Amino acid sequence: MDESNHHSSAYSSLANSTTEINNAAVLTMTPSKEIRHMSEDYCALLSRATEQIKVLAAEKSELSEQCDRFMTLNEELTEQLAGVLKREAAVKKENADVLRANGELFAEAQRLSDEEER
């Protein structure tokens, strides 16, 4: 169940249970008591909703901070990866240069050896 449905379901359940209790009590009340009772129920429901909003706001803030930490970590990892890739390219170039120089050295040694044999 997604989070928004969970919260609206919780509110609906809360409102329905309050309404069921109130409906039984309202049948025996005078209009002024009924209005006072409805007002008290509304205030209680509003208070519970306010508390839930505070909890959700704190969770949102915590998630936002966590997201910021992940973004910072992602940026750091991206920078490190760029450095690793740059070093890898340099090592590949150095290896190619060494192989080329080795080939030239071998060719020169072969030429000198052939001249000596003549």
Helices and strands as residue ranges (DSSP letters): H 3-26, H 31-117
